[in-house]
Amino acid sequence: MSQFGKGSAKRSAPSYFMAIVGMSLVLFLLGLIGWFVINANRLGQVIRENVEVQVYVRENVTPQDSTALVQYVASQPYVRSYEYLTKELAKKRYLSDGNKDWGAVLDKNPLPASINFKIRSQYANTDSLAKIQADLTQNIAVSDVHYNQALVSSLHTFIRKITLMLLVTAVIIAVVVIILIDNTTRLAMFSNRFLIKTMQMVGATRWFIAKPMDIKAVTNGAISGIIAISAIIALIFASEKWIPEIRALRDYIWLGIMFLGIVALGIGISFLSTHRSVIKYLKMKLDDLY
């Protein structure tokens, strides 16, 4: 009986190897889609944070009112970064862009002073910007507030569609991954069905039979997750070496969450599928195993 058990264990080794390979591949696929979702979300955030708002200061505003306006804008939660352009700085920037000097036509600088600020990503939508514009316009030192409304509206719609499409794809892939891992694990356990039944026939309890196989399933799931994560990390570094610009999209927090999720998914599905298969074969009659 001991020799039979050892022989069965040896014959089951290739099944476990193929189960690990199969789980690693499908977890890698899921992680790849997850990486695309993270990059798309991060790219959308970067684009939104580059939306600029110009607050134009009225002519003949006192230095005190101008300073108070700058301090007010700087203290707002929606401001990510800002700069104050005096009339002189505005003229220098205008000329540096290749525009002609108006000195031969005008005897004074027509460009107003302005506070240009970039907003935080959560405020880069038409509703929030409309409220910001209405609030700043009420200030006595402000002559006008401007931002590209058409760009913000189209940008918000585009990012939302892309994110939704990737999330739907990720959910579909996740369902496929769960089904594939479950089938792969059950196939691996199928080769052990006679060993399971033999141990039951000699008096082993369910816990005694299931425990080592459950531990093996957890180990296989963890190994598969680690292999998948290693492959994803290698792909990320290779992609960033090929396209250095995407390095700015790297989000360590979400990548860490995704990696933990991959390992947890591999362990969880492998454990549940293995335990369910063990219980199934224990309940079956010997003749039904053939």
Secondary structure, DSSP 4 states (H G I P E B T S, - for coil): -HHHHHHHHHHHHHHHHHHHHHHHHHHHHHHHHHHHHHHHHHHHHHHHTT-EEEEEEPTT--HHHHHHHHHHHHTSTTEEEEEEE-HHHHHHHHHHTTPPP-TTT-SS--PPPEEEEEE-GGG-SHHHHHHHHHHHHTSTTEEEEE--HHHHHHHHHHHHHHHHHHHHHHHHHHHHHHHHHHHHHHHHHHTTHHHHHHHHHTT--HHHHHHHHHHHHHHHHHHHHHHHHHHHHHHHHHHHHHSGGGGGG--HHHHHHHHHHHHHHHHHHHHHHHHHHHHHHHHS-GGGG-
